[in-house]
Amino acid sequence: MNFDLNKRYCYYFNEISKIPRGSRNEKGISDYVCAFAKAHNLPYKQDHVWNVMIDKPASAGYEQSEPIILQAHMDMVCEKNNDVEHDFEKDPLDLYVEDGWLKARGTTLGGDDGHGVAYMLAILEDETIAHPPLECIFTVQEEIGLLGMAELHAEDLHGHRYISLDGGGLNITDTSCAGAVSPKIIQKIDWEPCNLPEYELTVKGLQGGHSGGLIHLERGNANIIAGRILKEAQIAGADITLTWMQGGLKENAIPRESVFRFVSNTPAEQLNEIIGKSIREITAELQFSDAGVSITLTPKENASRSFPKEISDRLINYIFLMPHGLQHRSMAVENLTIASLNLGVISIKDDTVVFEIMARAADDSMRFDICHKLQTLADILQLHCDMPKGYPGWAYTPESEMRGIMKNVLERHGLTYVEQATHGGLECGIVKGLDPKMDIITFGPINLDIHSPDERMDLQSFDDGWTILLDILKDCR
């Protein structure tokens, strides 16, 4: 299988691969798309964050059809192997074909979502394709939180039928996704002098993983485990005052490791016995979901300072009492998580403790409920809660004209139609929030190992996807 530049979608994929387009560096690719629209005399709009929207009139016979929105994001994740010299701010990708797969030498390929951008450009220029009125939306900053799509407004959407070209698998469409919000608990620490024995509680060896895709597996959260152990020690009568806390790397990743340090005037033997009991019980609880967990308590030298006792208690209580993990499963889609939250990061910077939380839900009402609980608990414990707006989810609906069209087209191509739902965030969720009537499918060729230097796109599926997409548009009368 060749990467044939005579095929216009291949040509445009090759062209955009010459333009650096990492997240927050999309002006070049955005200007390229605008120049394309000008050259083809197509109405377009470029907004303040470099999103681009291009309209194309219906082909003959489709003038009375409801419009179709096509959408893809222009940015890509920029990762490379350590031994590769590549400047993602200025260097083009070095594309090559191996065993029917398109790759980039030593770097990410940007198939996510370059294939969607290429498909749209090829459709926009081709006057032989049958289609309803089209709006092609090229978004930015998807890979760092759907930030470009979040800048769109309802009036930017010129139709109620929507094809996201950020899918993958040819015969697979998403039917639901989670909205999300990232609250932060923030507490300034006015350190107090201290000369008590210090201990270090370490939780490690957990599997972690993406809090959207893997939260239902009940894997251990290192931050929650450490907070629980210290609270159980207090309940058992131990004296506990924090001196340090650190755990997790990203709010949307289940933390694999955490380190909490504290001082105590409880005799060491008694403290070891109390905390040892919690360690044994939690290890047993995780034997089937996270068997590799390792929890240790290590004595240190006497501390010179600590958190104020009242502040320490409030922070431990917040970790112990906050809802966490899987909250709700779908009753319509088997094994789908529809609400969860994750205490992803605990850090101290500039004498300020910050808890970074990711709350997800397909239904906005569930997301608001979780946020209200987090806010109320913070108010009760007199901690500051920074609650951003977040973005909406896309709840499953049983009826969909667009899914029916896609199913029929796939069956004509000898493919089995498959629906899937995700607990991760998609730009579709924001679109659904802007227009609750929007009928959505997702579509795209096969890309593997995305966001890594091993990323590759199956060229046969790139070709087949083009044919299937045109047939879907043809059936959207």
VENNORZI-V572321 format. One record per residue. PSI is psi in whole degrees, 0 to 359 (NA if undefined). OMEGA is omega as a letter, one per 30 degrees, with the letter a starting at -180 (NA if undefined). NEAR is the number of other C-alpha atoms within 12 Angstrom. Layout:
{{PSI,OMEGA,NEAR} {PSI,OMEGA,NEAR}}
This chain:
{{125,a,17} {159,l,19} {87,a,29} {109,a,21} {353,l,16} {341,l,13} {123,a,23} {328,l,26} {327,l,34} {317,l,33} {313,a,22} {328,l,32} {319,l,39} {319,a,32} {313,a,28} {339,l,40} {347,l,40} {349,a,25} {119,l,32} {131,a,35} {41,l,43} {159,l,39} {136,a,33} {3,l,30} {44,a,27} {3,a,36} {321,a,29} {312,a,26} {326,l,37} {315,l,40} {325,l,28} {316,l,29} {321,l,41} {318,l,30} {321,l,21} {313,a,27} {317,l,29} {315,a,19} {333,a,15} {13,l,21} {44,l,16} {135,l,24} {137,a,23} {164,l,30} {134,l,28} {122,a,30} {186,a,24} {344,l,16} {4,l,25} {11,l,35} {149,l,41} {137,l,42} {126,a,41} {131,l,40} {145,l,36} {130,l,34} {160,l,31} {152,l,29} {169,a,25} {131,a,17} {350,a,17} {13,a,22} {329,a,19} {2,a,15} {151,l,24} {140,a,27} {158,l,31} {134,l,39} {125,l,39} {142,a,49} {141,l,46} {158,l,45} {143,a,50} {336,a,50} {161,l,47} {160,l,42} {131,a,34} {99,l,34} {147,l,29} {160,l,25} {151,a,18} {331,a,11} {10,a,11} {130,l,17} {109,a,17} {128,l,23} {107,a,19} {351,l,31} {341,a,19} {339,a,17} {140,l,18} {158,l,26} {146,a,38} {91,a,29} {146,l,28} {163,a,25} {135,l,21} {118,l,18} {40,l,15} {6,l,20} {137,l,28} {130,a,38} {169,l,34} {132,a,34} {107,l,27} {2,a,26} {172,l,36} {153,a,41} {328,a,47} {18,l,51} {330,l,52} {94,g,41} {42,l,45} {329,l,49} {323,l,50} {319,l,45} {315,a,46} {316,l,45} {314,a,46} {317,l,46} {319,l,44} {323,l,32} {318,a,37} {327,a,41} {345,a,28} {118,a,21} {1,a,15} {353,a,14} {137,l,29} {128,a,28} {155,l,35} {179,l,34} {137,a,35} {143,l,41} {123,l,39} {122,a,46} {122,l,47} {112,a,51} {166,a,50} {164,l,44} {30,l,32} {320,a,36} {350,a,32} {27,l,25} {22,l,30} {33,a,34} {324,l,26} {312,l,36} {327,a,43} {344,l,31} {354,l,27} {158,l,33} {161,a,19} {323,a,20} {348,l,13} {346,a,28} {117,a,34} {53,l,30} {172,a,30} {12,l,31} {134,a,39} {130,l,44} {111,l,43} {125,l,45} {26,l,45} {18,l,45} {186,l,38} {139,l,32} {358,l,31} {307,a,40} {15,a,34} {134,l,29} {144,l,36} {150,l,43} {356,a,38} {153,l,39} {168,a,44} {143,l,47} {169,a,44} {158,l,46} {150,a,40} {80,l,34} {156,l,36} {135,l,31} {125,a,39} {128,a,33} {120,l,32} {140,a,23} {118,l,28} {97,a,19} {146,l,25} {143,l,22} {149,a,16} {148,l,23} {38,a,19} {160,l,27} {137,a,29} {147,l,33} {152,l,36} {120,l,33} {118,a,42} {129,l,34} {125,l,38} {179,l,30} {5,l,23} {159,a,31} {328,a,28} {215,l,38} {176,a,28} {131,a,30} {346,l,42} {313,a,38} {340,a,30} {4,a,29} {333,a,41} {348,a,31} {0,l,25} {35,l,29} {154,a,37} {143,l,47} {114,a,47} {322,l,46} {316,l,48} {319,a,44} {314,a,45} {316,l,48} {320,l,42} {316,a,31} {316,a,39} {323,l,47} {319,l,31} {325,l,29} {319,l,31} {318,l,26} {325,l,19} {359,l,20} {3,a,19} {149,l,26} {122,a,30} {124,l,45} {125,a,41} {147,l,42} {342,a,42} {150,l,37} {133,a,41} {129,l,35} {142,l,38} {161,a,35} {327,a,25} {145,a,26} {334,a,35} {14,l,37} {134,l,36} {121,a,44} {132,a,41} {335,a,37} {148,l,37} {154,l,38} {118,l,36} {130,l,41} {146,a,36} {161,l,45} {157,a,40} {140,l,35} {5,l,22} {135,l,25} {140,a,20} {319,a,23} {317,l,15} {319,a,18} {317,l,33} {322,l,27} {316,a,19} {310,a,28} {326,l,39} {323,l,24} {314,l,22} {319,a,30} {315,a,29} {318,a,20} {317,a,19} {321,l,31} {319,l,29} {321,l,19} {327,a,19} {9,a,26} {334,a,18} {340,a,15} {334,a,22} {65,a,25} {343,a,20} {4,a,23} {140,l,34} {123,a,29} {124,a,36} {150,l,29} {122,a,31} {126,l,23} {144,l,23} {186,l,20} {168,l,18} {140,a,21} {156,l,27} {345,l,18} {164,l,25} {169,l,32} {153,l,34} {139,a,25} {317,a,25} {319,l,22} {318,l,29} {314,a,38} {320,a,28} {317,a,33} {316,l,46} {317,a,41} {323,l,30} {313,l,37} {319,a,40} {324,a,27} {338,a,25} {141,l,35} {148,l,29} {161,l,36} {202,a,41} {131,l,33} {319,a,27} {143,l,29} {154,l,24} {141,l,28} {357,a,12} {328,a,18} {121,a,23} {134,l,14} {23,l,20} {123,l,33} {131,l,38} {354,l,43} {135,l,44} {167,l,46} {156,a,48} {121,l,50} {88,a,50} {325,a,43} {134,l,37} {126,a,40} {162,l,31} {123,l,24} {132,a,16} {45,l,13} {30,l,19} {128,l,25} {134,l,34} {127,l,33} {124,l,42} {121,a,37} {142,l,46} {117,l,46} {130,a,53} {147,l,50} {141,l,48} {323,l,44} {129,l,35} {324,a,31} {322,l,21} {319,l,30} {316,l,36} {321,l,31} {315,l,23} {315,a,35} {320,l,37} {322,l,22} {315,l,24} {318,l,38} {316,a,28} {317,l,23} {319,l,25} {319,l,30} {316,a,18} {320,a,18} {4,l,27} {45,l,22} {149,l,32} {130,l,27} {118,l,29} {113,a,24} {98,l,28} {173,a,19} {319,a,17} {189,l,30} {153,a,40} {166,l,38} {177,l,41} {101,a,42} {146,a,43} {135,l,35} {136,a,27} {334,a,16} {135,l,14} {116,l,23} {319,a,24} {321,l,34} {324,l,33} {318,l,23} {313,a,30} {317,a,40} {314,a,30} {318,l,23} {314,a,28} {319,a,30} {325,l,19} {333,l,18} {7,l,20} {20,a,14} {147,l,19} {122,a,18} {133,a,25} {133,l,24} {142,l,29} {156,l,27} {151,a,37} {150,l,41} {3,l,44} {174,l,41} {139,l,42} {153,l,47} {334,l,48} {324,a,51} {318,l,44} {319,l,39} {316,l,46} {326,l,40} {326,l,31} {326,a,27} {95,a,26} {341,l,26} {354,a,21} {130,l,33} {117,a,38} {137,l,45} {159,l,51} {149,a,43} {149,l,48} {167,l,44} {181,a,39} {121,l,34} {134,l,36} {154,l,26} {41,l,21} {154,a,28} {15,l,27} {162,l,26} {349,l,28} {4,a,25} {139,a,33} {150,l,36} {132,l,41} {116,a,32} {327,l,33} {319,l,26} {332,l,29} {316,l,40} {312,a,31} {323,l,26} {322,l,38} {312,a,32} {316,a,26} {318,a,32} {318,l,41} {324,l,31} {324,l,25} {314,l,38} {319,a,35} {326,a,26} {354,a,29} {62,a,35} {NA,NA,25}}
